[in-house]
Amino acid sequence: MQNRLIYRIKKREDKHIHSFFAKEFLPLIEQLEKEVALSAENAVITYLPRSREATLLHGTDQAKALATVLSEKSGIPLSSLLYRKKGSGHAQKHLTPAQRVENAKQVYGSRKGVDCKGKIVLLVDDLVTTGASVAVCTQILRRMGAKCVFAVAVASDSANKDTMPMPKRIKNAIF
């Protein structure tokens, strides 16, 4: 069942599945509203961008689609804060956890002309395997001035939890 849901998110545009998961994330946002005073004024939603090639091949950038629907349902603005460097990196699924961290450092960058200074950032991804991309993008967002970063994902690979290379300061991830 889980594999079919992930497949539907990754391999084709399906507004219903994005809407379903966005609704599932809303209680987490309500929890953050209480715990860290998250609001539409002091927060922004962003996502880990998919490669242009994968987006063209499968017809969707699943994290962007999830983030877009989550923004619509929560009222928190969406901002494309990160970009994927053209022609860089390798497919993460074929790399070791250590290689994934180095690869992610080569792949992601901060967009020019966008701002998240002093903001609470909700970083949306579809699947967290080792946490390498989330960790690297969190570091980029913090360098951009984010007050704090909360990662939200549809699924995580619990088999890799002990090997996740996330720094201790990324203790607020929600998976």
Buried (B, 14 or more C-beta within 10 A) or exposed (E): EEEEBBEBBBBEBBEEBBBBBBEEBEEBBEEBBEEBEBEEEEBBBBBBBBBEEBBEEBEBBBBBBBBBBBBBBBEBEBBEBBBBEEEEBEEBEEBEBEBBBBBBBEBBBBBEEBEBEEBBBBBBBBBBBBBBBBBBBBBBBBEBEBBBBBBBBBBBBEEBEEEBBBEEEBEBBBB
